[in-house]
Amino acid sequence: MSNRREPEVHRISAAPEPLSQDVARRQRRYLVQMGVRVLCFLLAIVTWSHVPTWFSLVLIVAAVVLPYVAVLLANAGRERRDVEVFVDPRMLPGGGRPGELGSDR
């Protein structure tokens, strides 16, 4: 038996999303939500005298609540992947036989 320490194996599937992609994704989501907010305001103004008042009021309430929700979602932070991925070396090409690709012996 050897006291040799095995090197740590890093899995790419456990790597987090790059920060630049995370920020870009959150910015896009926030901008879409703010676009929906502006649309709610505009629809409320346009429809105020043409549809029942309750419909316009629902649009105004949505426009007031959306910024709060958008900020919460934008600041929620990076999602974590806690999924552990295990690959059985016998399932790799070579079947885990000594001296072949995929072998850990």
BAFI-3210 file (N, C-alpha, C; in Angstrom, 3 decimals, decimal comma, padded with zeros to 6 digits):
// residues 105
n [1|2|3|4|5|6|7|8|9|10|11|12|13|14|15|16|17|18|19|20|21|22|23|24|25|26|27|28|29|30|31|32|33|34|35|36|37|38|39|40|41|42|43|44|45|46|47|48|49|50|51|52|53|54|55|56|57|58|59|60|61|62|63|64|65|66|67|68|69|70|71|72|73|74|75|76|77|78|79|80|81|82|83|84|85|86|87|88|89|90|91|92|93|94|95|96|97|98|99|100|101|102|103|104|105]
n.u [000,830|000,423|001,364|000,780|-000,769|-003,841|-004,509|-006,673|-009,784|-011,382|-014,607|-016,148|-018,853|-019,675|-018,793|-019,325|-021,516|-019,974|-019,153|-019,617|-021,542|-023,607|-024,253|-025,040|-027,284|-029,006|-029,319|-030,641|-033,052|-034,054|-034,372|-036,328|-038,477|-038,846|-039,593|-042,073|-043,352|-043,455|-045,082|-047,424|-048,128|-048,559|-050,672|-052,610|-053,107|-054,013|-056,253|-057,946|-060,438|-061,817|-062,222|-063,457|-062,966|-061,661|-059,882|-057,925|-056,974|-055,841|-053,699|-052,232|-051,591|-049,992|-047,881|-046,854|-046,021|-044,220|-041,473|-040,434|-040,485|-038,796|-036,338|-035,847|-035,530|-033,355|-031,331|-031,051|-028,860|-026,220|-027,113|-026,842|-025,317|-025,935|-025,797|-024,491|-022,367|-021,698|-019,488|-019,189|-016,262|-016,267|-018,124|-017,013|-015,164|-013,250|-013,868|-012,789|-010,607|-007,267|-004,667|-005,979|-007,931|-009,920|-009,518|-008,974|-007,038]
n.v [-001,182|002,222|005,444|007,513|010,475|010,984|013,019|015,884|015,835|017,881|018,761|019,810|020,110|020,945|023,477|026,938|029,278|031,662|034,906|037,187|036,264|035,658|038,202|039,523|037,987|038,496|041,263|041,414|040,108|041,906|044,238|043,375|043,007|045,649|046,742|045,499|046,748|049,460|049,075|048,266|050,677|052,348|050,980|051,195|053,939|054,338|052,670|053,649|055,070|053,429|050,782|048,662|050,190|048,710|047,061|048,804|049,684|047,330|047,076|049,339|048,714|046,463|047,724|049,207|047,285|045,683|046,814|046,293|043,477|042,950|044,005|042,368|039,874|040,452|040,915|038,521|036,929|034,642|031,520|028,399|025,297|022,377|019,793|016,657|015,005|011,828|009,763|006,606|004,844|002,507|002,908|004,517|004,908|002,057|000,794|000,824|-000,826|-001,723|000,402|001,466|003,990|005,873|004,330|003,926|002,681]
n.w [000,000|-000,690|000,520|-000,989|-001,937|-003,541|-006,397|-006,313|-007,899|-010,171|-011,134|-014,056|-014,326|-011,876|-011,683|-011,120|-012,859|-014,996|-013,659|-015,257|-017,101|-015,349|-014,284|-016,643|-017,365|-015,186|-015,483|-017,969|-017,305|-015,397|-016,966|-018,788|-017,044|-016,203|-018,614|-018,951|-016,845|-017,713|-019,923|-018,613|-017,290|-019,547|-020,850|-018,855|-018,874|-021,521|-021,608|-019,661|-019,890|-021,592|-020,925|-018,232|-015,032|-013,055|-014,426|-015,385|-012,944|-011,930|-013,691|-012,941|-010,285|-010,760|-012,085|-010,015|-008,164|-009,563|-009,720|-007,144|-007,022|-009,198|-008,333|-006,124|-007,411|-009,080|-007,263|-006,051|-006,177|-007,078|-008,456|-006,843|-007,487|-006,145|-006,839|-006,872|-009,008|-010,103|-011,746|-012,920|-013,325|-014,791|-016,728|-018,588|-021,725|-022,356|-020,092|-017,506|-017,259|-016,332|-017,464|-019,669|-021,371|-019,222|-017,057|-013,596|-012,250]
ca.u [000,000|001,199|000,852|000,677|-002,056|-004,450|-004,810|-008,079|-010,408|-012,363|-015,637|-016,615|-020,293|-019,902|-018,267|-020,399|-021,628|-019,075|-019,787|-020,094|-022,795|-024,612|-024,668|-025,769|-028,586|-029,832|-029,651|-031,673|-034,302|-034,524|-034,842|-037,600|-039,502|-039,119|-040,348|-043,448|-043,889|-043,792|-046,242|-048,598|-048,497|-049,122|-051,983|-053,539|-053,468|-054,781|-057,525|-058,651|-061,846|-062,392|-062,509|-063,839|-061,938|-060,897|-058,808|-056,860|-056,395|-054,977|-052,469|-051,476|-051,031|-048,884|-046,774|-046,286|-045,408|-043,145|-040,099|-040,037|-040,211|-037,633|-035,127|-035,624|-034,994|-032,041|-030,359|-031,146|-027,529|-025,922|-027,696|-025,851|-025,592|-025,518|-025,978|-023,248|-022,349|-020,764|-019,275|-018,587|-015,197|-016,568|-019,004|-016,193|-014,520|-012,189|-014,506|-012,093|-009,542|-005,967|-003,879|-006,806|-008,617|-011,034|-009,133|-008,453|-006,116]
ca.v [000,000|003,443|006,613|008,575|011,173|011,107|014,418|016,264|015,864|018,952|018,451|021,003|020,228|021,597|024,839|027,931|030,095|032,827|036,085|038,081|035,707|035,787|039,608|039,817|037,324|039,223|042,567|041,185|039,804|043,151|045,134|042,849|043,310|047,089|046,949|045,104|047,801|050,610|048,651|048,321|052,079|052,854|050,363|051,774|055,279|054,213|051,972|054,205|055,418|052,520|049,465|048,841|050,837|047,718|046,560|049,812|049,675|046,146|047,424|050,300|047,959|045,662|048,632|049,644|046,137|045,090|047,198|045,585|042,088|042,942|044,216|041,145|038,833|040,851|040,831|037,205|036,338|033,546|030,237|027,387|023,941|021,446|018,449|015,894|014,156|010,723|009,004|005,307|004,644|001,355|003,355|005,271|004,059|001,237|000,010|000,840|-001,824|-001,109|000,797|001,966|005,263|005,733|003,469|004,626|001,760]
ca.w [000,000|-000,832|001,232|-001,978|-001,909|-004,859|-006,730|-006,260|-009,214|-010,304|-012,125|-014,753|-014,124|-010,586|-011,749|-011,201|-014,068|-014,909|-013,086|-016,324|-017,626|-014,305|-014,234|-017,887|-017,286|-014,221|-016,063|-018,987|-016,610|-014,788|-018,031|-019,304|-016,055|-016,244|-019,849|-018,650|-015,981|-018,570|-020,712|-017,723|-017,134|-020,804|-021,054|-017,874|-019,350|-022,766|-021,398|-018,498|-020,157|-022,593|-020,320|-016,819|-014,215|-012,296|-015,272|-015,360|-011,594|-011,837|-014,409|-012,126|-009,146|-011,299|-012,367|-008,738|-007,484|-010,380|-009,372|-005,930|-007,414|-010,097|-007,532|-005,351|-008,298|-009,588|-006,180|-005,424|-006,141|-007,999|-008,103|-006,483|-007,951|-005,102|-007,364|-006,948|-010,194|-009,963|-012,977|-012,657|-014,316|-015,649|-017,799|-019,530|-022,737|-021,773|-019,047|-016,233|-017,212|-016,107|-018,622|-020,758|-021,150|-018,287|-015,962|-012,432|-011,562]
c.u [000,873|000,545|000,699|-000,721|-002,568|-004,731|-006,312|-008,624|-011,475|-013,336|-016,139|-018,116|-020,624|-019,399|-019,420|-020,381|-020,668|-019,833|-020,348|-021,411|-023,920|-025,154|-025,486|-027,163|-029,508|-030,227|-030,747|-033,031|-034,895|-035,084|-036,158|-038,723|-039,840|-039,858|-041,815|-044,107|-044,316|-045,024|-047,521|-049,068|-049,160|-050,503|-053,020|-054,007|-054,380|-056,164|-058,384|-060,129|-062,530|-062,759|-062,957|-062,658|-061,076|-059,721|-057,623|-056,185|-055,472|-053,646|-051,603|-050,843|-049,859|-047,663|-046,107|-045,522|-044,204|-041,732|-039,577|-039,649|-038,962|-036,333|-034,827|-034,995|-033,600|-030,962|-030,346|-029,791|-027,391|-026,565|-026,582|-026,284|-025,044|-025,665|-024,618|-023,344|-021,292|-020,694|-018,560|-017,524|-015,461|-017,455|-018,250|-015,611|-013,343|-012,710|-013,762|-011,014|-008,193|-005,245|-004,672|-007,454|-009,810|-010,703|-008,609|-007,473|-004,720]
c.v [001,244|004,562|007,794|009,169|011,341|012,582|014,676|016,387|016,958|018,589|019,746|021,185|020,909|023,039|025,834|028,671|031,280|034,067|037,009|037,574|035,838|037,219|039,966|039,205|038,070|040,597|042,434|040,942|041,083|044,098|044,662|043,181|044,799|047,457|046,588|046,163|049,024|050,288|048,685|049,757|052,615|052,273|050,925|053,150|055,188|053,626|052,586|054,482|054,443|051,145|049,702|049,365|049,825|047,186|047,527|049,852|048,473|046,422|048,394|049,603|047,103|046,537|049,127|048,499|045,583|045,555|046,470|044,145|042,016|043,122|042,981|040,055|039,179|040,706|039,477|036,512|035,193|032,269|029,255|026,050|023,001|020,001|017,782|014,952|013,086|009,982|007,720|005,064|003,456|001,741|004,169|004,348|003,323|000,436|-000,051|-000,212|-001,129|-000,785|001,345|003,286|005,031|004,849|004,288|003,757|001,933]
c.w [000,000|-000,029|000,297|-001,968|-003,337|-005,147|-006,684|-007,681|-009,217|-011,410|-012,745|-014,548|-012,799|-010,584|-011,846|-012,540|-013,935|-014,444|-014,163|-016,923|-016,622|-014,252|-015,473|-017,861|-016,336|-014,748|-017,112|-018,338|-015,996|-015,851|-018,641|-018,331|-016,030|-017,527|-019,662|-017,771|-016,805|-019,405|-019,869|-017,530|-018,399|-021,078|-020,085|-018,333|-020,576|-022,514|-020,309|-018,783|-021,120|-022,041|-018,887|-015,986|-013,470|-013,105|-015,268|-013,993|-011,375|-012,547|-013,606|-010,925|-009,612|-011,557|-011,087|-008,056|-008,256|-010,021|-008,129|-006,261|-008,273|-009,322|-006,694|-006,215|-008,808|-008,514|-005,494|-005,358|-007,109|-007,502|-007,803|-007,053|-006,895|-005,555|-007,488|-008,143|-009,995|-011,283|-012,606|-013,716|-015,236|-016,829|-018,860|-020,588|-022,108|-020,600|-017,730|-016,120|-017,053|-017,416|-019,781|-020,367|-020,233|-017,123|-014,803|-011,655|-012,070]
res [m|s|n|r|r|e|p|e|v|h|r|i|s|a|a|p|e|p|l|s|q|d|v|a|r|r|q|r|r|y|l|v|q|m|g|v|r|v|l|c|f|l|l|a|i|v|t|w|s|h|v|p|t|w|f|s|l|v|l|i|v|a|a|v|v|l|p|y|v|a|v|l|l|a|n|a|g|r|e|r|r|d|v|e|v|f|v|d|p|r|m|l|p|g|g|g|r|p|g|e|l|g|s|d|r]
***
